[in-house]
């Protein structure tokens, strides 16, 4: 069994491992996953040294939470693992909602018969959290994220949802944290700007940021990560493969980038990275994972997996040796910035 170090989130006592597993794909994101496969995947991750698992009401409309809670309980792992879920969405029976209720284009396979509605108010966050407790079968969660409060996600409705958060949602989060129902509070978004906005208004412990710091996206180096470090807000980095192109590369099926077909300029950049990977015998997924973790603001890299084989591949990629000359060439070719950290190992 490999051993990944645990890293404290902010000033809390919550310490997830430096590698975690997200259960979005296991909730049926475009692929059929039954409970047996779900449990096998969780157990494979645990046996590989992973002690952090993330879920959300959105994943399979409650299916991921049901499966994860049952697996953790029946495998007897609760006292050994860190668990996180999210608030901001309340699940309601699909049959009672208008036919026009959006599903955000997510093709959940064999989901539960619910749909999610956004609610960042005091009552909405409390309802969401208590429903998650029921689905997970747990009375305490280690980490609670406010899900998709980002302005890019909500567009014209963003101001309304931020008002809900400011006028009651933050109070609910503080009550849950101070009362011991959760160990750490953060937000889970696809943009760093919303993390900084929330951190200016509320004492966050951590932030789950998906796809914003990768081999292809370096914008947090312009000040966001430094500010979060100054505020002692730990970053849990997800989406390190930019939804596929940095895992599968450009030599197979049509590559995806941020949940869409990869544009030509992204494909060209990934081809450059692949050529350098070939010269140094570095696997593209290994480069993608290790680049993100090298930044000291990042406490944990959260990886998705659909089955035990993908868990094993990701753990092997995270642990692979990557020569310093490889990173030096990425910098000299202008693929990553000169000031990007690249020398942090998993043992530190």
C-alpha positions in Angstrom: 0.0 0.0 0.0 1.3 3.4 -1.0 1.1 6.2 1.6 0.2 9.8 0.6 0.7 12.5 3.2 -2.1 14.2 4.9 -2.3 18.0 4.7 -4.2 20.3 7.1 -6.8 22.6 5.6 -6.4 26.2 6.8 -6.4 26.4 10.5 -8.7 23.4 11.0 -7.9 19.9 12.2 -9.2 18.4 8.9 -6.4 16.6 7.0 -7.2 15.0 3.7 -4.5 13.0 1.8 -2.6 14.8 -0.9 -4.5 12.6 -3.5 -8.3 12.4 -3.3 -10.9 10.7 -5.4 -14.0 12.6 -6.7 -17.1 10.6 -7.3 -18.8 12.6 -10.1 -18.0 10.0 -12.8 -19.0 7.2 -10.3 -22.4 8.9 -10.0 -23.0 8.0 -13.7 -21.5 11.0 -15.5 -21.9 9.6 -19.1 -21.1 6.0 -18.0 -23.1 3.3 -16.2 -21.9 2.5 -12.7 -23.6 0.1 -10.4 -23.1 -0.2 -6.7 -20.6 -3.1 -7.0 -18.3 -1.2 -9.3 -18.6 1.9 -7.2 -17.6 0.0 -4.0 -14.7 -1.7 -5.9 -13.4 1.6 -7.0 -13.5 3.1 -3.5 -11.8 0.1 -2.1 -9.1 0.2 -4.8 -8.4 3.9 -3.9 -8.2 3.1 -0.2 -5.8 0.2 -0.9 -3.7 2.6 -3.0 -3.3 4.9 0.0 -6.1 7.4 -0.8 -8.0 8.7 2.3 -10.1 11.5 0.8 -13.4 11.1 -1.1 -15.6 13.9 -2.5 -19.2 13.8 -3.5 -22.2 16.2 -4.1 -26.0 16.0 -4.4 -25.7 16.8 -8.1 -23.8 13.6 -8.9 -26.4 11.3 -10.2 -29.0 13.4 -8.4 -28.2 11.8 -5.0 -26.9 8.5 -6.3 -23.2 9.2 -5.6 -24.0 10.2 -2.0 -26.1 7.1 -1.4 -23.4 4.8 -2.8 -20.5 6.5 -1.1 -22.1 6.6 2.4 -23.0 2.9 2.1 -19.6 1.9 0.9 -17.8 3.8 3.6 -20.0 2.3 6.3 -20.0 -1.3 5.1 -16.3 -1.3 4.5 -15.7 0.1 7.9 -13.6 3.1 6.7 -15.4 6.1 8.3 -12.8 6.7 11.0 -9.9 6.5 8.5 -11.1 8.8 5.7 -11.9 12.4 5.0 -15.3 13.0 3.3 -16.7 16.1 1.6 -20.0 17.0 0.0 -21.6 20.2 -1.2 -24.5 22.6 -0.6 -26.3 25.1 -2.8 -28.5 22.6 -4.6 -31.6 21.1 -3.1 -32.9 17.9 -4.7 -36.6 17.6 -5.5 -38.7 14.8 -7.1 -38.4 15.1 -10.8 -42.1 14.3 -11.3 -43.1 17.4 -9.3 -40.9 19.9 -11.2 -41.8 21.6 -14.5 -40.8 19.7 -17.6 -38.6 22.7 -18.5 -36.4 22.3 -15.4 -32.8 22.4 -16.7 -30.4 19.5 -16.2 -27.4 21.6 -17.3 -26.6 19.2 -20.1 -25.1 16.6 -17.8 -25.9 13.1 -19.1 -26.3 11.2 -15.9 -26.8 7.5 -16.6 -29.3 5.7 -14.3 -29.6 8.6 -12.0 -32.1 8.8 -9.1 -35.5 10.4 -10.0 -34.7 13.9 -8.8 -33.6 17.2 -10.1 -31.5 19.9 -8.4 -32.7 23.5 -7.8 -30.3 26.2 -6.6 -30.7 27.7 -3.2 -27.9 29.4 -1.3 -30.2 30.9 1.4 -29.9 29.9 5.1 -32.8 27.5 4.8 -31.5 26.1 1.5 -28.1 25.4 2.8 -29.4 23.8 6.0 -31.9 21.7 3.9 -29.2 20.6 1.5 -26.8 19.6 4.2 -29.4 17.7 6.2 -30.6 15.8 3.1 -26.9 14.9 2.4 -26.6 13.6 5.9 -29.6 11.3 5.2 -28.3 10.1 1.9 -24.8 9.5 3.2 -26.1 8.0 6.5 -23.6 10.1 8.5 -24.1 12.7 11.2 -20.8 14.6 10.5 -19.0 15.7 7.4 -15.3 16.7 7.3 -15.6 19.3 4.6 -18.6 21.2 3.2 -18.3 23.2 -0.1 -20.7 25.8 -1.5 -21.2 24.4 -5.0 -21.1 26.4 -8.2 -21.7 29.9 -6.7 -19.4 31.2 -9.5 -20.6 34.1 -11.6 -19.6 32.4 -14.8 -21.9 29.5 -14.0 -25.0 31.5 -13.0 -24.6 34.4 -15.5 -27.5 36.8 -15.1 -28.8 35.1 -11.9 -25.4 35.3 -10.1 -26.2 38.5 -8.1 -29.4 37.0 -6.8 -27.6 33.9 -5.5 -24.8 35.9 -4.0 -27.4 37.9 -2.1 -28.8 34.7 -0.8 -25.4 33.6 0.4 -24.6 37.0 2.0 -28.0 37.4 3.7 -28.2 33.9 5.3 -26.1 31.3 3.6 -22.9 32.4 5.3 -24.6 32.3 8.7 -25.7 28.7 8.0 -22.2 27.7 7.1 -20.8 29.3 10.3 -23.4 27.6 12.5 -22.6 24.2 10.9 -18.8 24.7 11.4 -19.0 26.2 14.9 -21.5 23.5 16.0 -19.2 20.7 14.9 -21.4 19.3 12.2 -18.6 20.0 9.7 -14.9 20.4 10.2 -14.0 22.8 7.4 -15.9 25.1 5.1 -15.1 26.1 1.5 -16.5 26.8 -1.9 -16.4 24.5 -4.9 -16.2 26.4 -8.3 -14.7 26.5 -11.7 -13.2 30.0 -11.3 -10.7 31.5 -8.9 -12.4 34.9 -8.9 -15.4 33.6 -6.9 -13.0 32.1 -4.4 -11.4 35.4 -3.8 -14.8 37.2 -3.6 -16.0 34.7 -1.0 -12.8 34.8 1.0 -13.1 38.6 1.3 -16.6 38.2 2.9 -16.3 35.0 4.9 -13.5 33.0 6.7 -13.0 30.1 4.3 -10.9 27.2 5.3 -10.4 25.8 1.8 -11.5 26.0 -1.9 -12.2 23.3 -4.4 -11.2 24.8 -7.7 -11.7 22.7 -10.9 -9.8 23.2 -14.1 -8.3 26.6 -13.3 -4.8 25.6 -12.6 -3.4 23.1 -15.1 -0.7 22.6 -17.6 -2.9 24.6 -20.0 -4.2 27.2 -17.5 -1.8 29.2 -15.3 -4.0 32.2 -14.4 -3.9 31.6 -10.6 -0.1 32.4 -10.7 -1.0 36.1 -11.4 -1.9 36.6 -7.7 -4.9 34.4 -6.8 -2.9 31.6 -5.2 -0.6 34.0 -3.4 -3.7 35.8 -1.9 -5.2 32.5 -0.8 -2.0 31.4 0.8 -1.9 34.8 2.6 -5.4 34.1 3.9 -4.5 30.5 4.8 -7.2 29.1 2.4 -6.1 25.7 1.3 -6.7 24.8 -2.4 -8.0 21.4 -3.4 -7.3 21.2 -7.1 -9.7 19.3 -9.4 -10.1 19.0 -13.1 -6.3 18.7 -13.6 -6.9 17.0 -17.0 -9.2 19.8 -18.3 -11.9 17.2 -18.7 -9.9 14.8 -20.8 -7.3 16.3 -23.1 -4.5 16.1 -20.6 -5.3 12.5 -19.8 -6.0 11.0 -23.2 -3.9 13.4 -25.2 -4.4 14.1 -28.9 -3.6 10.7 -30.5 -6.9 8.9 -29.8 -10.5 10.0 -30.0 -11.5 13.6 -30.4 -10.1 15.3 -27.3 -12.3 17.2 -24.9 -11.3 20.5 -23.2 -13.5 21.9 -20.3 -16.4 19.7 -21.3 -16.3 20.7 -25.0 -14.4 19.6 -28.1 -10.9 20.9 -27.7 -10.2 24.0 -29.9 -7.3 23.9 -32.4 -5.0 26.1 -30.3 -5.4 23.8 -27.3 -4.8 20.7 -29.4 -1.6 22.3 -30.7 -0.3 23.1 -27.2 -1.1 19.6 -26.0 0.8 18.1 -29.0 3.8 20.2 -28.0 3.6 18.8 -24.4 3.3 15.3 -25.8 6.4 15.7 -27.8 8.4 16.8 -24.8 6.8 14.0 -22.7 8.0 11.5 -25.4 11.6 12.8 -25.2 11.8 12.4 -21.4 9.6 9.3 -21.2 7.1 11.0 -19.0 3.4 10.1 -19.3 1.1 13.0 -20.0 -1.2 12.3 -17.1 1.8 12.2 -14.7 2.9 15.6 -15.9 -0.6 17.0 -15.5 -1.1 15.8 -12.0 2.4 16.6 -10.7 2.4 20.1 -12.2 -0.6 21.1 -10.2 0.5 19.5 -7.0 3.9 21.3 -7.2 2.3 24.6 -6.2 2.5 25.1 -2.4 -1.0 26.6 -2.3 -2.4 23.1 -3.3 -3.0 20.8 -0.4 -4.7 18.0 -2.4 -5.2 17.0 -6.0 -8.7 15.6 -6.5 -8.9 13.0 -9.3 -11.9 11.4 -10.9 -12.2 7.7 -11.7 -14.8 5.4 -13.3 -13.3 2.1 -12.2 -10.4 0.5 -10.2 -8.1 0.5 -13.2 -8.4 4.3 -13.5 -7.6 4.7 -9.8 -4.5 2.6 -10.2 -3.4 4.5 -13.3 -3.9 7.9 -11.6 -2.0 6.8 -8.5 0.8 5.5 -10.6 0.9 8.7 -12.6 1.0 10.8 -9.4 3.9 8.7 -8.1 6.0 8.5 -11.2 9.5 10.0 -11.4 9.7 13.1 -13.5 13.1 14.6 -14.3 13.9 18.3 -13.6 15.0 18.7 -17.2 11.5 17.9 -18.4 10.1 20.9 -16.5 12.9 23.0 -17.6 12.1 22.4 -21.2 8.4 23.1 -20.7 9.5 26.5 -19.4 12.1 27.2 -22.1 9.4 26.4 -24.7 7.0 28.8 -23.1 4.5 26.1 -22.3 4.5 26.9 -18.6 5.6 30.1 -16.9 9.2 30.5 -15.6 7.9 31.1 -12.1 5.6 28.1 -12.0 6.7 25.8 -9.1 7.7 22.3 -10.3 9.8 20.7 -7.6 7.5 19.6 -4.9 7.4 15.9 -4.2 4.5 13.9 -2.7 6.5 13.2 0.4 6.6 16.9 1.4 
